[in-house]
Amino acid sequence: MTRYADIPKPIRSGIVVVDPERGTPQRIIVLQFNPDTLERSLAPQSAGGGGDAGGGGSGGDRNEALRLKGPAEESWKFTAEIDATDQFEVAAPDGIHPQLAALEMLVHPTSAQLREASRRTQKGTIEISPIEMPLTLFTWGSKRVMPVRLTELSINESAFDVDLNPIRASLSIGMKVLSVSDLPAGHRGADLYLAHLAQKERLAAAARGGQLAELGLGRGL
């Protein structure tokens, strides 16, 4: 008989906020439930730019047709669920406010950063650099660990306790994978992206190769 203790626990997906200087995790957000579906899109960075020139394109465009300027621009979308009623062992006096706030702070600067920017403005600093957020990684198992920037966070709260704390919510999350085209050379996120790309290369090398005959091209190209 199979015992429940023998059944391996599923690995959870999640988000890790990392100090880009030290590489140490500052916050780990584990998704309560793994999303049922993932929507991923990849847009090649073609060197030719402007689209299909047909028969009237310039010679320069033809020379660039098979060239890439950099890694494909990759984005992810998925729906995450948070439900306080499914984790009775965890005290939730504030409902799921803390979990929601942790995700929302991925797209907000801190109050201390805003106060500092305001102080520098009042002192007459001519140019205020945009506030840099911590490095954010999205993890989907050990084979998908990549630096990302949240591009969308839509929250649908659907149940509340007597104090109006949300206790159930559905979140639509969109992310852009940050590549070496987005990060400065030497940035820890750029190194993590290269490791992510190298993992793709290893997986692609493990894929079964086809035969020309399977394509009806038994006589060759």
Secondary structure, 3 states (H helix, E strand, C coil): CCCHHHCCCCCCCEEEEECCCCCCEEEEEECCCCCCCCEEEEEEEECCCCCCCHHHCCHHHHHHCCCEEEEEEEEEEEEEEEEHHHCCCCCCCCCCHHHHHHHHCCCCCCHHHHHHHHHHHHCCCCCCCCCCCCEEEEECCCCCEEEEEEEEEEEEEEEECCCCCEEEEEEEEEEEECCCCCCCCCCHHHHHHHHHHHHHHHHHHHCCCCCHHHHCCCCCC
